[in-house]
C-alpha cells in the first residue's frame, strides 16, 4: 500500500451517522444561542464542554454515567479557569502549567484506560484554552475568564441533560459506551517504568512546543503544542502515521475554511457550515483520521474566526504551526526509539 493510500485508508464499518446527528443537535444549540446574544467568543468553550463530556460517558447505569460526566465537567471548568487565566501571562508560567497538566494526564492511566482518555481530552482542551486569550486580545475581542468557565459548564450541562432525556426515552435501561473507539476499561493499572517515562517524555515535548510558541509570542501558536500532543503515540510508527494524517487533514481543513471564509459572507451561513462540519467529523471518526481531522480543523478554523474575522493568512499560520508541532512529536519519538534499540542491544548480550 502506498503512503498516501495508507493515510486515506477507509474503514467503512466505522461510519456512524446517528452519532453525527447527535453532534449536529448538540453543537447547534450553543452556537444559535450565543449568536443571538452576540457572544460567539464563548462558543468554543461551550462546544468543547459538550463534546468532551459526551466522549467521557463510560456507559452503564445513568447514575454511574452522570458521576463520571459530572467529574469531567468540574475538572474541565478548573482547567478552563487556569488556561484562560494564565494564557496571556508570562510564558514561563504557561510552560510550567502545560508540563504539569500533561504529566498528570499521562499518569491518569493508573485509574483505567477510559479515565486516561478523559485526561487526554482535558489535556487537549487546556492547550486550546491557554492559546485563545492572546488571540482574542490581539483581535480586540473582550473575553472574561469566568464567562468562559460558565460557557464550559453550560455546554457540559447541555450534554448531561441530553443524555438524561435519552435515558428516559429508552426506558431507563443500561446503555453501552456511546463511543466504541474509546476504551471503556476503568480497572486500575500499575504505573510501570515505561508508562511513567513516556508520560514524562510527552510532557517535556509538549512543554518545548509551548515554550517555542508562547516564548516567541506567536499568534495562533497554540496549534503547535496541540499538534505535538495529538501526534505523540507510544511508538514511532504510530506517531508518524498520525502525524501524516493530522498534517494532511489540517492542510485540507485550512484550505476548506479559507474557501468558506472567502466566499461566504453571511454569519448565519457560516454557523451552519460549522455545525455541519462538526457533524461530519462525528460520523467519520472511525472511518479515517485524516478525513476526520479535515472536518474538525475546518470547523474549528471557521468557528475561531467567527467572532473576530481575520485575514486568511491566519489559516496558513495554523497549518505551519501544526507542521512544526507534529515535527516535534515525530523527532521525539524517533529519538526515543533509538534509545530503546540501544538499550535492547546492550541487554541482549547480558541476557545471553
N, C-alpha and C positions, 0 to 999 in steps of 0.2 A: 504494500500500500504506500502510495506517495505521501510525502509530508503534508501537503495541502489536503489530500483526501482523508488523512488521519485526523487533521484538525476539524474538518467538517463532517466526520463520520456520524451518521444519524442512527439513533436508537428509536425507531418508530413506536415501540411499545411504551416509551417514556412520555408520549403525548398525554396531557391531562387537561382537557377542555373545561371540565367543571371547576377545577382549581383556578383557571384563568378567569372564569366568570365571577368567582368569589372575589378575586383580586380586583376585578373591574368595579364591583359594587363597593367594596371597602375603600378603594382609592378614590372613587368618585365623590363620596360623601365629604371628606375633609377639604378637597380642592374646591368643591362647589361652595361650601360654607365660607371658607377663608377668602375665596374670590369675591363673594357678595359683600363681605365686611372690609375688603381691601387689605387683607393681612396675608398675602401669599408667601411672605418670607418665613412663615411658620409651617408651611405645608410639608417641608422635608422632615421636620421633627415629627409631625403628626403621622405622616405616611410610614416612616421607618418604625415608629412606635407600633402602629397597627400590624405591619407585615412581620416584624421581628417577634412580636409577642405571639402572633399566629404560628410562626415557624417553631416557636418553643413549646407548642402544645404537645405533650407526651402521649395523649390518648388515654383511654380508660374511663373511670367514673368522672363525672363532671367536677366533683369536689377536688379530686386529685389534680385534674387538669387546671382548674381555676387557681389552685395554690401555686402551681408552677408558673402559670402565666402571670399571676399577680406578683410573684417574686421577680420575674423578668421585668415587669413594668417598673417596679421600685428601683431595681438596680440600674435600669436604663435611665430613669429620671435622675439618679445620682450622677451618672456619667455625663448626662446632658448638662447638668449644672456645672460640673467641673470643666467639661470641654468648652462650653460657651463662656465660662468664667475666666479661663486662662488662655483661650485661643489667640487673643491679641496682646498677651503679656510677654514677658521675657522668654526668649526661645529656649533657654536652658530649663526653665520650669516645664515647658511643654514637652521637651525631650524626656525629662525625668518621669513625668506623668505617663507618657506613652510607653516607656520601658516597664513601669510598674504594672500598668493595665495589661500589657501584652504578656508579661511574665505570669501574672496571676491567671490570665485567660488560658495559657498553656498548661498550667498546673491544675486547672479545673477538671482535667481528665480523671483525677483521683475520685471524683464524685460520679463517674459514669460518662459514657460517650455522648449521651444526649445533653448532659449539662456542659460537656466540653464544647459541643456545637453551639449551645446557647451562649457560652462565654465568648466564642469566636464571633458570633453575631454582635454581641455587645462591644467587643473589641473593634470590629469594623465600624460600628456606629460612632464610637468615641473618636476614631481617626477622622471621620467626616465632621463631627461636632467641633473639633479643635480647628478645622480649616475654614468653616463658614463665617465666623465673626470677622476675620480680616477681609474676606470677600465682600461682605455686607458693608463694612466700614468704608472700603475703597469705592463702592458704588453709591455711598451716601444713603443707604437704607437703614432705618432705625430698627434694631432688634434687641429686645430685652431678654436677659438670661432666664428670668422667672417665667416669662411668657413662652420661651422655648421648652422649658420643663413642663409647663402646663399643656403645651401642644403635644408633647410626647405622651403624657399621661392620658390626654383626651383620645389620642389615637389608640393607645393600649386598651382603654376602656371600651372603645368602639368595637374592637375585635372580640374582647371578652363578652360583651353584650351580644354580639352576633353569634358567638359560639353557644351562649346560653339559650338564645332563641332557637337555634338549630337543634340543640339537645332536647328542648321541649317539643319541638315539631316532630322529632323522630321517636317520641315515646319514652324519653329519659333513659335510653339504652346506652350501654357502654360503647364508646366509639374507638376505632383504631386510630393510630397516629395519622394525622392528615397529610403529612409529607413523608412518603415511604423512603425517599432518598436520604433522609436524616436518620442516623442510628437512634433507636429507641431505648437502648440499654441504659439503666440508671444504677446498675450494680457498681460498687466501688472498685477501683483499680489501683494496684500498687504503683507508687511513683518510683519506677526504676531509674537507674543512672542514665540510660539513653533518653528516656522521656524528659527528665529534668534538663539534660544537656541540650536537647532540641528546643525546649521552652526558652532556655537562656539564649541560645543562638538566634532564635526567631525574634526575641525581644531586642537583642542587640542590633539585628539587621533593620528592624522597624525604627529603632532609635536613630540609627545612622541616616535613614531616609528622612525622618522627621527633622533631624539636625540640619541636613542639607536644605530641605525645603523652607524651614522656618528661620534658620540662621541667616540665609541669604534673602529672606523676606520676598519670596517668590509668590506672585498671585496664583491662585488656583492650585497651589503646590501640594495640598493635602492628597491629591490623586497619587503622588509618588509613594508615600508610606502605605496608603491603602492598597496600591497595586503590589507593593512588596509583600505585605501581609497576606494577600489572597494567593499570590503566586507561590509562596513558600509551602512546600509539601515535604513529606518525610523521606523522599528520595529525589535524586537529581532528575531522573527520567520523568517523574510525575510533575516536578516543578517546571521542566522545560515545556511539556505539553500544555499545562495550564497557562504558562506564560504566553505561549504562542496563541492559544485560544483567546486569552484575555486581551492581548495586544491587538490581534486582528479584529476581534469584536469591538474593542474601543475605537479603533480607526473607522470601522464601518459605522458604528453608532454615532461618532462625532460628525462624520460626513452627513449622515441622515439628519442629525439635529441641525447642522448648519443649513441644510436644504430647507427644512421646515421653518427655521428662523428667518431665512432669506425670503421665502415665498409666501409664508402665512403671516399676515399682519394682525388678524383678529385674535385677541387674547383668549376668548372663549373657545375658538377653534384649536388653539394650542393646548388648552386644558384637556380637550377631548383627545388630542394626539397623545398627551402624557398618559392618560388613563388607559388608552388602547395599547400603547407600547408596554405598559406595566402588565396588562392582562396577557398579552402575547408572551412576555417573559415568564409569567407564572405557568402558562400552558406548556412551554417547550423546555422548562428547566431540565427535565430528564431526557430530552431529545439530543441536544448538542450544546455544550457550554459556550462555544464561540457565538452561536446564534442567540443564545440566552443573553450573553454579555452585550451583544449588539442592541437588543431590545432594551435592556436595562440602562446601558450607557446613554442611548438616545433619549430615554425617558428622563433620566437624571439631568442630563445636559440642558434639555429644554426646560425642565422644572426649575433649575437653578437660575436660568436666565429670565424666567417669567416675571419675578418681582422687580428685577433691575436689568433690563435689556442691555447687553454688552455687545462689543464688536465681535465678529466671527473669529477673530484671532484667538479668543479665549478657548474655543474648541480645539484649535491647533496646539495651544499650550497644554491643555489637559491630556491630549494624546501623547505629547512629548514627555510629560511627567509620568504617564503610565508606562511608556517605554523605559524610562530611567528606573522606575520602581521595579518592574519585572526583571530588568537587567541586574539590579542589586540582588534580587532573590535568586536568580539563576547562578550568579557568581558565588554567592554564599554557599548554596547547595553543592556547587562544583567543588569548592574548597573542602566542604565537609566530607564529600565522597572520597576525595583524595586522601584526607586524613584517615578515614575509615579503612581504605585499602592498605595504607601503610601500617596501620595498627594490626590488620589481619595478617599481612605478610610477616610482621615481626612475631606474631603469636604462633604462626604455623610451625616454625622450627622448634619452638619450645614445646608445643603440643606433641610433635613427633618424638 
